């Protein structure tokens, strides 16, 4: 969307005008709806943006590009990177990745956590969906 805006968006002093973002948002929603109409599964990723309240961080995050996009999806995963200091030498840190289900349309209270959501983690997710909820992903 950024590249599209840079090509077609109206600018003043090399800065995009504010109303151009509304056009990009409509184009993005149209693209999203076209993908959702296909008989395939797709994965959308976004970088996190921390949510603030009264200029203070809340410790919660949402997708940077579209905060309300989670409403469109069946399952939303929140991937986190944890740095764990070594007990003997705190300067040395090991890194762990955890992924938590933050939304599941199939069962509201279903909130499992996975150690890593790479390819093997995705297989774990699909197996757990079938075992816990009877949902098949192919």
HELIX and SHEET records of a PDB file:
HELIX    1   1 UNK A    2  UNK A    8  1                                   7    
HELIX    2   2 UNK A   20  UNK A   37  1                                  18    
HELIX    3   3 UNK A   67  UNK A   72  5                                   6    
HELIX    4   4 UNK A  119  UNK A  133  1                                  15    
SHEET    1   A 2 UNK A  11  UNK A  12  0                                        
SHEET    2   A 2 UNK A  15  UNK A  16 -1                                        
SHEET    1   B 2 UNK A  48  UNK A  53  0                                        
SHEET    2   B 2 UNK A  56  UNK A  63 -1                                        
SHEET    1   C 3 UNK A  75  UNK A  85  0                                        
SHEET    2   C 3 UNK A  93  UNK A 104 -1                                        
SHEET    3   C 3 UNK A 113  UNK A 114 -1                                        
END                                                                             
